[in-house]
Amino acid sequence: MKRRNFISSLLGSAALAPAACGAVQKKEIKNVKWDIECDVAVVGFGGAGAAAAIEAADNNVDVLVLEKMPFGGGNTAISGGGITVPKNAQEAKIFFDGTFDFASNEKCPKLVEVFCNEIKGQIPWLLSLCSNIETYMYRKARYTMLPHSGTIEKFGFKGEGRRSGPCLWHILATGVEKRKVPVLYETPVQQLIMDRGAVIGLIAKERGIQKTIKAKKAVILACGGFENNPTMLANYTQGKDILNLGTPANTGDGLDMAIQAGAKMWRMSAYSCPIGAKIPGKYAATTVGIPSSSIWVDQNGCRFADEKGTDLHAALYEVNVYNSAKLCYPRIPAFLIFDKKAFDKGSYGFRVAEGSKKIPYFGWIGWEEKFTWSSDGSVELKNKVIRKYPSVEAAAKAEGMNPLLLKETIKRWNQDVKNGYDSLFDRKMKRGENIISEPIEGDEIYVMSLYPALLNTQGGPVHNEKSQVISVEGKAIPHLYAAGELGSMWGTIYEGGTNLGECIVFGRIAGRNAAKERDWD
């Protein structure tokens, strides 16, 4: 079966449903018959899992990777592919401390210190895994108001006909392949096996056949977050109609297993979440651009944020406001309002060129579902992703907004642009020499519905600087490690490029320390 057809059939099946995860306890151990044995079992074959597998293999142990999808990559392969590498570790530590302090988030100084000290060496390490790859710096810090923001630089990868996330994943997958590390695809892990509080193996289903796998040294959980688990989203995420930009494989399996093993949780209300649009016939959402002649409005027709100043990864926090008087989320959906000039330019499509096509910059919908924006917007008009109206009043009535408020909102925006100052949210008129704010002109009005669209969740088990999972008693759970999006170190203020950096740093640390464990038997 072709890859795309297989994916379509998989998305429609129960194969990606959240597993009934847990832990087999001591009283059942004597009855376990091991089907497979290894030194280190890595659960999840994305960026963190691949880094862990490479490092463990380089420490001369027998590694086995288990992946629930029919191919690897996770969110790494469909990401923007950038890694934040500060120029100065000490300055970076102060900068990242600020991301926790300003959001009143719990922080672990040791994790920050290790990340800042280790991240510098990751690009040379990645380049050593695969030939014909080069890096490029594409951005500085997003949160320039934090101290020492000037030390932050972000790097991408390109080569072998790839760039961004697909290139980064190619590098890591090549490293795993060169080391001949076996990967069991279509093998979701269902349970950890524990003896006297220590993890000694796991139960998985390899293409529907149950297997008990003995991990003599350790199990590393690197199986992502809970973006596709409706129950977890309902419990941990304020908002509704939350869409997904990433892999459908992230259903919170690792959280369930870690909880059953007695792990302490953190970051459950932290996310990397833009706002995006639904595309008919597609599983995933797409990100949406912000044309210079456009604004965001709520269901009343009023602006509610600095559209250009809101960081892409933090947009959820602008829309998940609940109105307890009216019992609704008045910004879900929100609306992108723009004019014919923006429509003709196609600048509503947050996209990057790939040959003659325009695809979303990152996400499942572009890299796996092969979605492209139409060149003239005709497809989006036909399927009502974009709606065109002859006037502001007609747009407001059709979309359920207050016509007077929407008209006043656009009038005020246009006057602010003319005056050179956004009187509501201080949206900048220019970024460098580029004009980023223009009036909404002409009679015709174009509208898109906007929803929260998760890139990834950050919540999961706490781990220490050795990547050991920490119990609710504050002790390391023997032989259990975690890395990546599952229990990320980052909180509410997320600086882009640090999730991938964290995957590599702590994936490698997990693999290295797991390989050094004594065999439990």
Order of alpha helices (4+ residues) and beta strands (2+ residues): alpha-beta-beta-alpha-beta-beta-alpha-alpha-alpha-beta-beta-beta-alpha-beta-beta-beta-beta-alpha-beta-alpha-beta-beta-beta-beta-beta-alpha-beta-alpha-beta-beta-alpha-alpha-beta-alpha-alpha-beta-beta-beta-beta-beta-beta-beta-alpha
